[in-house]
Amino acid sequence: MKTKKQPTVVAFSTQKGGVGKSTFTTLIASLLHYQKGYQVAVFDCDFPQYSLLQMRERDLKMVMQNETLKKMAHKQFTSINKKAYPIFQSKTGKVLEEMEAYVNGLEIIPDVIFLDLPGTVNTAGILRTLVNVNYIFSPITADRVVLESTLSFTDVLTNVLMKENQTGIKSIHLFWNQVDGREKSILYKNYSKVITDLGLHLMETTIADSKRFRKEGEMLAKTVFRSTLLPADSKLLAQCRVDKFIEEFLRIVKL
């Protein structure tokens, strides 16, 4: 009997809120699904705000009210001949079972399932969920609190659980986000040395700081960046280096 293909499960996870995990989930999911030809699904477990579900509602409203975006969406969905990727509301304690039930009920299995998880280890069921994720990507900033909380947690996952084979995690990758060109490169160099000395993986691509990461959609916009219905504009991606990030991401997850 032929074994059913299983999706690759990915999470952008941190132990500190506000460093971009929901934004990166949206950016990468949309690029993969709408531009790169992959089948994607997302489970939003970020209770109680469920920011990705809220974003999908905003995106639908924007596309319906903005003629430029409406034409872009019509052209896209006609050419790729598939629907928008689904976003399901879930909770960390239930998502593994809900994800399994979803996959078992499908004929076409997603290539990637993204989990958008809460930014705290104290959330019920989060550790059990994380150890069943295949690839974890953690955005970090040159902020001592962000770094210390992320590094201590990543260290436990990498050097305790993974080494004892108690997990489905294949690899965990940290990456610099919100890199300000005015900050001293020696700061990043020193922090990067600490990360590699701990035996943790640090991605080559760094994400440039941009107001785009903090800017919600505008009704008069003629381009998109963070959208669950359209891939980000290529020029905006290049400005933030997300175009390089997706190339490195695909090499890591081996889709």
C-alpha positions as CSV (number, residue, x, y, z in Angstrom):
1,M,0.0,0.0,0.0
2,K,1.4,3.4,-1.0
3,T,2.1,5.7,1.9
4,K,0.3,9.1,1.7
5,K,2.6,12.0,1.2
6,Q,2.9,14.2,4.4
7,P,3.1,18.0,4.3
8,T,6.2,19.8,5.6
9,V,5.2,21.6,8.8
10,V,6.8,25.0,9.3
11,A,6.5,27.6,12.1
12,F,7.9,31.0,12.5
13,S,8.2,30.9,16.3
14,T,9.7,33.2,19.0
15,Q,9.4,33.6,22.7
16,K,8.8,37.4,22.3
17,G,5.9,39.1,20.6
18,G,6.2,41.8,18.0
19,V,9.3,40.6,16.1
20,G,7.5,39.5,13.0
21,K,6.4,35.9,13.1
22,S,2.8,36.5,11.7
23,T,4.2,38.8,9.1
24,F,6.8,36.2,7.9
25,T,4.1,33.5,7.9
26,T,2.0,35.6,5.6
27,L,4.8,36.7,3.3
28,I,6.3,33.3,2.8
29,A,3.0,31.4,2.6
30,S,1.7,33.8,-0.1
31,L,4.9,33.7,-2.1
32,L,5.0,29.9,-2.1
33,H,1.3,29.5,-2.9
34,Y,0.7,32.2,-5.4
35,Q,4.1,32.6,-7.1
36,K,6.2,29.5,-6.5
37,G,3.6,26.8,-7.4
38,Y,3.3,25.1,-4.0
39,Q,0.1,24.1,-2.2
40,V,-0.1,25.8,1.2
41,A,-2.4,25.8,4.2
42,V,-2.2,27.8,7.5
43,F,-3.4,27.1,11.0
44,D,-3.7,30.2,13.1
45,C,-3.2,29.3,16.7
46,D,-2.3,32.7,18.0
47,F,-5.2,32.9,20.5
48,P,-6.9,35.3,21.3
49,Q,-6.0,37.8,18.5
50,Y,-5.9,35.3,15.6
51,S,-4.1,38.0,13.5
52,L,-3.9,35.9,10.3
53,L,-7.6,35.4,10.2
54,Q,-8.1,39.1,10.8
55,M,-5.7,39.8,8.0
56,R,-7.6,37.6,5.6
57,E,-10.8,39.5,6.4
58,R,-9.0,42.8,5.8
59,D,-7.4,41.6,2.6
60,L,-10.8,40.5,1.2
61,K,-12.3,43.9,2.0
62,M,-9.4,45.7,0.4
63,V,-9.5,43.7,-2.8
64,M,-13.2,44.2,-3.1
65,Q,-12.9,48.0,-2.6
66,N,-9.7,48.7,-4.5
67,E,-10.0,48.4,-8.3
68,T,-6.3,48.0,-8.9
69,L,-6.0,45.1,-6.4
70,K,-9.2,43.6,-7.7
71,K,-7.8,43.4,-11.2
72,M,-4.5,42.0,-9.8
73,A,-6.4,39.3,-7.9
74,H,-8.6,38.4,-10.8
75,K,-5.5,38.0,-13.1
76,Q,-3.6,36.0,-10.5
77,F,-6.4,33.5,-9.7
78,T,-7.2,33.0,-13.4
79,S,-3.6,32.3,-14.2
80,I,-2.7,30.0,-11.3
81,N,-6.0,28.2,-11.4
82,K,-6.3,27.6,-7.7
83,K,-8.0,29.2,-4.7
84,A,-6.5,31.2,-2.0
85,Y,-4.8,29.1,0.6
86,P,-7.0,28.2,3.6
87,I,-6.5,29.7,7.1
88,F,-8.0,27.7,9.9
89,Q,-8.6,28.9,13.5
90,S,-7.1,26.5,16.0
91,K,-5.4,26.3,19.4
92,T,-2.0,24.9,20.3
93,G,-3.5,22.1,22.4
94,K,-5.6,20.8,19.5
95,V,-3.8,21.8,16.3
96,L,-1.9,18.5,15.7
97,E,-5.1,16.5,15.7
98,E,-7.0,19.1,13.6
99,M,-4.1,19.2,11.1
100,E,-4.0,15.4,10.8
101,A,-7.8,15.2,10.3
102,Y,-7.6,18.0,7.6
103,V,-4.8,16.2,5.7
104,N,-6.5,12.8,5.9
105,G,-9.7,14.3,4.3
106,L,-7.8,15.7,1.2
107,E,-7.0,14.3,-2.2
108,I,-4.4,16.9,-2.9
109,I,-2.1,17.2,0.1
110,P,-0.5,20.6,0.8
111,D,3.3,20.8,0.3
112,V,3.6,23.1,3.4
113,I,1.4,23.7,6.4
114,F,2.4,26.8,8.4
115,L,1.5,27.1,12.1
116,D,1.2,30.6,13.5
117,L,1.8,30.0,17.2
118,P,1.6,32.2,20.4
119,G,4.8,34.0,21.4
120,T,5.1,32.4,24.8
121,V,6.2,28.9,26.0
122,N,3.6,29.1,28.8
123,T,0.7,28.6,26.4
124,A,-1.0,25.2,26.9
125,G,0.3,22.6,24.5
126,I,2.9,24.7,22.7
127,L,5.9,22.5,23.5
128,R,4.1,19.4,22.4
129,T,3.1,21.2,19.2
130,L,6.6,22.6,18.5
131,V,8.3,19.3,18.8
132,N,6.1,18.0,16.0
133,V,7.0,20.9,13.6
134,N,9.6,20.0,11.0
135,Y,11.3,23.4,10.6
136,I,11.3,26.3,13.0
137,F,12.4,29.8,11.9
138,S,12.9,32.3,14.6
139,P,13.2,36.1,13.8
140,I,15.6,37.9,16.2
141,T,16.5,41.5,16.7
142,A,19.6,43.1,18.2
143,D,17.8,43.5,21.5
144,R,19.1,41.8,24.6
145,V,15.7,40.7,25.9
146,V,14.6,39.3,22.6
147,L,17.9,37.5,22.1
148,E,18.2,36.0,25.5
149,S,14.6,34.6,25.6
150,T,14.9,33.2,22.0
151,L,18.4,31.7,22.5
152,S,17.6,30.0,25.8
153,F,14.5,28.4,24.3
154,T,16.1,27.4,21.0
155,D,19.0,26.0,22.9
156,V,16.7,23.7,24.8
157,L,14.9,22.5,21.6
158,T,18.2,22.0,19.8
159,N,20.6,20.6,22.4
160,V,18.1,18.7,24.6
161,L,15.1,17.5,22.7
162,M,16.6,17.1,19.3
163,K,19.7,15.3,20.6
164,E,17.5,12.9,22.5
165,N,15.4,12.2,19.4
166,Q,12.3,13.3,21.2
167,T,11.1,15.4,18.4
168,G,10.1,15.6,14.7
169,I,12.1,18.8,14.3
170,K,14.6,18.6,11.5
171,S,16.3,21.9,12.0
172,I,15.8,25.3,13.7
173,H,17.1,28.5,12.1
174,L,17.5,31.9,13.6
175,F,17.6,35.0,11.3
176,W,18.2,38.7,11.9
177,N,15.1,40.8,11.4
178,Q,14.7,44.6,11.4
179,V,18.4,45.1,10.7
180,D,19.0,48.9,10.8
181,G,21.9,50.0,8.5
182,R,22.9,52.6,11.1
183,E,23.6,50.0,13.8
184,K,27.2,48.9,14.2
185,S,28.0,45.7,12.3
186,I,30.3,44.8,15.2
187,L,27.2,44.3,17.4
188,Y,25.7,41.8,15.0
189,K,29.1,40.1,14.6
190,N,29.4,39.6,18.3
191,Y,25.8,38.4,18.7
192,S,26.3,36.1,15.7
193,K,29.4,34.5,17.3
194,V,27.4,33.8,20.5
195,I,24.7,32.0,18.4
196,T,27.2,29.9,16.5
197,D,29.2,29.1,19.7
198,L,25.9,27.7,21.1
199,G,25.8,25.3,18.1
200,L,22.7,27.0,16.7
201,H,21.9,27.7,13.0
202,L,21.9,31.3,11.9
203,M,20.7,32.1,8.4
204,E,22.9,34.0,6.0
205,T,20.1,36.3,4.9
206,T,19.3,39.3,7.1
207,I,16.1,41.2,6.8
208,A,16.4,45.0,6.4
209,D,14.3,47.2,8.7
210,S,11.3,48.7,6.9
211,K,8.1,50.5,7.7
212,R,6.4,48.0,5.5
213,F,6.6,45.4,8.3
214,R,4.6,47.7,10.6
215,K,2.2,49.1,8.0
216,E,-1.2,47.7,7.4
217,G,-2.9,47.7,4.0
218,E,-4.3,50.9,2.6
219,M,-7.5,51.1,0.6
220,L,-5.7,53.3,-2.1
221,A,-2.6,51.0,-2.4
222,K,-1.5,50.0,-5.9
223,T,1.0,47.4,-4.6
224,V,0.9,44.9,-1.8
225,F,3.4,43.7,0.7
226,R,1.8,41.8,3.6
227,S,-1.3,40.0,2.1
228,T,-2.9,36.6,2.4
229,L,-4.4,36.9,-1.1
230,L,-1.5,38.2,-3.2
231,P,2.3,37.8,-3.2
232,A,4.3,40.8,-2.1
233,D,5.5,43.2,-4.7
234,S,8.9,42.1,-6.1
235,K,10.5,45.6,-5.6
236,L,9.3,45.8,-2.0
237,L,10.6,42.2,-1.4
238,A,14.1,43.2,-2.7
239,Q,14.2,46.3,-0.6
240,C,13.8,44.2,2.6
241,R,15.9,41.2,1.2
242,V,12.9,38.9,1.6
243,D,13.6,37.7,-2.0
244,K,17.0,36.3,-0.8
245,F,15.3,34.9,2.3
246,I,12.8,32.8,0.3
247,E,15.6,31.3,-1.7
248,E,17.5,30.3,1.4
249,F,14.3,29.1,3.0
250,L,13.6,26.8,0.1
251,R,17.1,25.3,0.2
252,I,16.6,24.6,3.9
253,V,13.2,22.9,3.8
254,K,14.0,21.1,0.5
255,L,10.5,21.3,-1.0
